Amino acid sequence: MSLRDWDIVGHMALRQVNGKQIMITPGGFTGIEAAIKDWEAREAVRQRQSVEELGKLVNAALDRM
């Protein structure tokens, strides 16, 4: 993901992710770019954990075969 994937309007950034609209505001960050980078870092961790969980389920299913 990169900043060019976001529609930045004033102090708000918008993006569609998996059919959901994500809206980011600076909040406690120094700027909208820092808020976007933080969200992207947290989203990458969430996706990695989700894939790891799926992998464990697939491995368990294959072990039962």
BADRENVEX-852729 format. One record per atom (N, C-alpha, C): atom name; x, y, z; residue in one letter. Coordinates in Angstrom, 1 decimal, decimal comma. Example, Ala and Ser with C-alpha at 12.3 -4.5 7.8 and 13.67 -1.06 7.14 Angstrom:
! residues 2
atom;c1;c2;c3;type
N;13,2;-5,7;7,8;A
CA;12,3;-4,5;7,8;A
C;13,2;-3,3;7,8;A
N;12,8;-2,2;7,1;S
CA;13,7;-1,1;7,1;S
C;12,9;0,0;7,9;S
//
This chain:
! residues 65
atom;c1;c2;c3;type
N;0,8;-1,2;0,0;M
CA;0,0;0,0;0,0;M
C;0,9;1,2;0,0;M
N;0,4;2,3;-0,6;S
CA;1,1;3,5;-0,6;S
C;0,2;4,7;-0,5;S
N;0,8;5,9;-0,3;L
CA;-0,1;7,1;-0,1;L
C;-0,9;7,4;-1,4;L
N;-0,4;7,0;-2,5;R
CA;-1,2;7,3;-3,8;R
C;-2,4;6,4;-3,9;R
N;-2,6;5,4;-3,1;D
CA;-3,8;4,6;-3,0;D
C;-4,9;5,3;-2,3;D
N;-4,6;6,4;-1,6;W
CA;-5,6;7,1;-0,8;W
C;-6,1;8,3;-1,4;W
N;-7,3;8,7;-1,2;D
CA;-7,9;10,0;-1,6;D
C;-7,8;10,9;-0,4;D
N;-6,9;11,9;-0,5;I
CA;-6,6;12,8;0,7;I
C;-7,4;14,1;0,4;I
N;-8,3;14,4;1,3;V
CA;-9,1;15,6;1,2;V
C;-9,0;16,4;2,5;V
N;-8,2;17,4;2,5;G
CA;-8,0;18,2;3,7;G
C;-7,3;17,4;4,8;G
N;-7,9;17,2;5,9;H
CA;-7,3;16,4;7,0;H
C;-7,9;15,0;7,1;H
N;-8,4;14,5;5,9;M
CA;-9,0;13,2;5,9;M
C;-8,5;12,4;4,7;M
N;-8,3;11,1;4,9;A
CA;-7,9;10,2;3,8;A
C;-9,0;9,1;3,7;A
N;-9,3;8,8;2,5;L
CA;-10,3;7,8;2,2;L
C;-9,8;6,7;1,3;L
N;-10,2;5,5;1,5;R
CA;-9,8;4,4;0,6;R
C;-10,8;3,2;0,7;R
N;-11,0;2,5;-0,3;Q
CA;-11,8;1,3;-0,3;Q
C;-10,9;0,1;-0,1;Q
N;-11,3;-0,7;0,9;V
CA;-10,5;-1,9;1,2;V
C;-11,5;-3,1;1,4;V
N;-11,5;-4,1;0,6;N
CA;-12,4;-5,2;0,7;N
C;-13,8;-4,8;0,7;N
N;-14,2;-3,8;-0,1;G
CA;-15,6;-3,3;-0,1;G
C;-16,0;-2,4;1,0;G
N;-15,1;-2,1;1,9;K
CA;-15,4;-1,1;3,0;K
C;-14,6;0,2;2,7;K
N;-15,3;1,3;3,1;Q
CA;-14,6;2,5;3,0;Q
C;-13,9;2,8;4,3;Q
N;-12,6;3,1;4,2;I
CA;-11,8;3,4;5,3;I
C;-11,6;4,9;5,3;I
N;-11,8;5,5;6,5;M
CA;-11,5;7,0;6,6;M
C;-10,5;7,2;7,8;M
N;-9,4;7,9;7,5;I
CA;-8,4;8,1;8,4;I
C;-8,3;9,6;8,7;I
N;-8,2;10,0;9,9;T
CA;-7,9;11,4;10,3;T
C;-6,6;11,4;11,1;T
N;-6,0;12,6;11,2;P
CA;-4,7;12,6;11,9;P
C;-4,8;12,3;13,3;P
N;-5,8;12,6;14,0;G
CA;-5,9;12,3;15,4;G
C;-4,7;12,8;16,2;G
N;-4,0;11,9;16,9;G
CA;-2,9;12,3;17,7;G
C;-1,6;12,3;16,9;G
N;-1,6;12,0;15,6;F
CA;-0,4;12,0;14,8;F
C;0,0;13,4;14,3;F
N;1,2;13,5;13,8;T
CA;1,7;14,8;13,3;T
C;1,1;15,2;12,0;T
N;0,5;14,3;11,3;G
CA;-0,1;14,6;10,0;G
C;-0,8;13,4;9,4;G
N;-1,5;13,6;8,4;I
CA;-2,3;12,6;7,7;I
C;-1,5;11,4;7,2;I
N;-0,3;11,8;6,7;E
CA;0,7;10,7;6,2;E
C;1,1;9,8;7,3;E
N;1,4;10,3;8,5;A
CA;1,8;9,5;9,6;A
C;0,6;8,6;10,1;A
N;-0,6;9,1;10,0;A
CA;-1,8;8,3;10,4;A
C;-2,0;7,2;9,4;A
N;-1,8;7,5;8,1;I
CA;-2,0;6,5;7,1;I
C;-0,9;5,4;7,3;I
N;0,3;5,8;7,5;K
CA;1,4;4,8;7,7;K
C;1,1;3,9;8,9;K
N;0,6;4,5;10,0;D
CA;0,3;3,7;11,2;D
C;-0,8;2,7;10,8;D
N;-1,9;3,1;10,2;W
CA;-3,0;2,2;9,8;W
C;-2,5;1,1;8,9;W
N;-1,7;1,4;7,9;E
CA;-1,1;0,4;7,0;E
C;-0,3;-0,6;7,8;E
N;0,5;-0,1;8,7;A
CA;1,3;-1,1;9,5;A
C;0,4;-2,0;10,3;A
N;-0,6;-1,5;11,0;R
CA;-1,5;-2,3;11,8;R
C;-2,3;-3,3;10,9;R
N;-2,7;-2,8;9,7;E
CA;-3,4;-3,7;8,7;E
C;-2,5;-4,8;8,2;E
N;-1,2;-4,5;8,0;A
CA;-0,3;-5,5;7,5;A
C;-0,2;-6,6;8,6;A
N;-0,1;-6,2;9,9;V
CA;0,0;-7,2;11,0;V
C;-1,2;-8,0;11,0;V
N;-2,4;-7,4;10,9;R
CA;-3,7;-8,1;11,0;R
C;-3,8;-9,1;9,8;R
N;-3,4;-8,7;8,6;Q
CA;-3,5;-9,6;7,5;Q
C;-2,5;-10,8;7,7;Q
N;-1,3;-10,5;8,1;R
CA;-0,3;-11,6;8,4;R
C;-0,9;-12,6;9,4;R
N;-1,5;-12,1;10,5;Q
CA;-2,0;-13,0;11,5;Q
C;-3,2;-13,8;10,9;Q
N;-4,0;-13,2;10,1;S
CA;-5,1;-13,9;9,5;S
C;-4,6;-15,0;8,6;S
N;-3,6;-14,7;7,8;V
CA;-3,0;-15,8;6,9;V
C;-2,4;-16,9;7,7;V
N;-1,7;-16,5;8,8;E
CA;-1,1;-17,6;9,7;E
C;-2,2;-18,5;10,2;E
N;-3,3;-17,9;10,7;E
CA;-4,4;-18,7;11,2;E
C;-5,0;-19,6;10,2;E
N;-5,2;-19,1;9,0;L
CA;-5,7;-19,9;7,9;L
C;-4,8;-21,0;7,6;L
N;-3,5;-20,7;7,6;G
CA;-2,5;-21,8;7,3;G
C;-2,5;-22,9;8,4;G
N;-2,7;-22,5;9,6;K
CA;-2,9;-23,6;10,7;K
C;-4,1;-24,4;10,4;K
N;-5,2;-23,8;10,0;L
CA;-6,4;-24,6;9,7;L
C;-6,2;-25,5;8,6;L
N;-5,5;-25,1;7,5;V
CA;-5,3;-25,9;6,4;V
C;-4,3;-27,0;6,8;V
N;-3,3;-26,8;7,5;N
CA;-2,4;-27,8;7,9;N
C;-3,1;-28,9;8,8;N
N;-4,0;-28,4;9,7;A
CA;-4,7;-29,4;10,5;A
C;-5,6;-30,2;9,7;A
N;-6,3;-29,6;8,7;A
CA;-7,1;-30,4;7,8;A
C;-6,3;-31,4;7,0;A
N;-5,2;-31,0;6,5;L
CA;-4,3;-31,9;5,7;L
C;-3,8;-33,0;6,6;L
N;-3,5;-32,8;7,8;D
CA;-3,0;-33,8;8,7;D
C;-4,0;-34,8;9,0;D
N;-5,3;-34,5;8,9;R
CA;-6,4;-35,4;9,2;R
C;-6,6;-36,3;8,0;R
N;-6,1;-36,0;6,9;M
CA;-6,4;-36,7;5,6;M
C;-5,6;-38,0;5,6;M
//
